[in-house]
Amino acid sequence: MNTGPPLTLAFTVFRPETAPFAARSMAGHDLIALEEPRTPGFEEMLADELPIDEYLMLTDFEFPEYASTQCRTLQSLHSAGATILQIHPWMDELVGIHEFFAAGNGPADIPKNGQPWLVYEREREWSAKLLAFYTAAGKKDFDGILSAVNDFAMADAAKIGDMDRHRAAALKDILPAHGTAYVECGAIHHDMVGLMLKALGHGQVRVVHLMEEVCLARYGRRRLIPPGDLLTFRHLLGARRDHDHEALLAARAVVYNRLMEKEETFDSASPYPHMDAEALVLQIVDSLDIEQCRTLFGRIRHMGVHESLALALQNSH
């Protein structure tokens, strides 16, 4: 049984290599709170009444291999008596809005004084900034791209902050009745630490980064943080505005995104392929200034990941 603080905040990246560490960390908790909206067939899957493959077909999971592995873990924990809940009220609202629109309704039909409208407005603002970034990325104005990246990071931080406040409130309502709890958190949602400390008090929250032992052993850090996440964290956590530093992080982020492998699985001799790939890319981009980013991005912007990485490695020697 877990003998530490009653709440474990487990920060994860949703990759197959992380799944065994998640399973180990979940063990011994009375409640597992997943960072995902409610999905059809979830209870039946937990009870092994619905095959995992069929369950995964009912919802478009972004990381299906990770989800498949985690489902097997969740079935085992459920059979051992753990309560497993999907707790992501923001995403539940968003799914409801999509269903509302699919039924023939429009934005004007959403009541202006309720939670659905707040979610709709924040998502609309976020989508507009994302579209603006895509538009800027198609042009040759590097400074314009950096401005769009920073604008999107601010919109992303605002949405993440709203998401996490709603999730923390939902968790606070259910935690006292469930003993020890494991709360799954995506790596970008680090303001959950402060929110849950405020809700439960100091000494009540344990923070873990699921692959920190491996990351410390290989790279001397608890976790690897991409430059785009660092930029978002600055806005999310209320750092003092610094145009030059924000521009540098944005420049490194656009190069990082051209170099980093996007597939859930890919050929690698490493037992931790994403971590090692990310460490290599960070080693490259963290050494670049803005002008070096500008030059490299201009050369790789129309290349694939492997070509881009080969060129960047050649230039770094």
Secondary structure, DSSP 8 states (H G I E B T S, - for coil): ---S-SEEEEEE---GGGHHHHHHHHTT-SEEEESS---TTHHHHHTTSS-HHHHHHTS--SSHHHHHHHHHHHHHHHHTT-EEEE--HHHHHHHHHHHHHHTT--GGGS-TTSHHHHHHHHHHHHHHHHHHHHHHHTSS-HHHHHHHHHHHHHHHHHHHHHHHHHHHHHHHHHGGGGSSEEEEEETT-THHHHHHHHHH-TTSEEEEETTHHHHHHHHSSS----HHHHHHHHHHTT----HHHHHHHHHHHHHHHHHS--SSS---SSSSHHHHHHHHHHHHHTT--HHHHHHHHHHHTTS-HHHHHHHHHHHH-
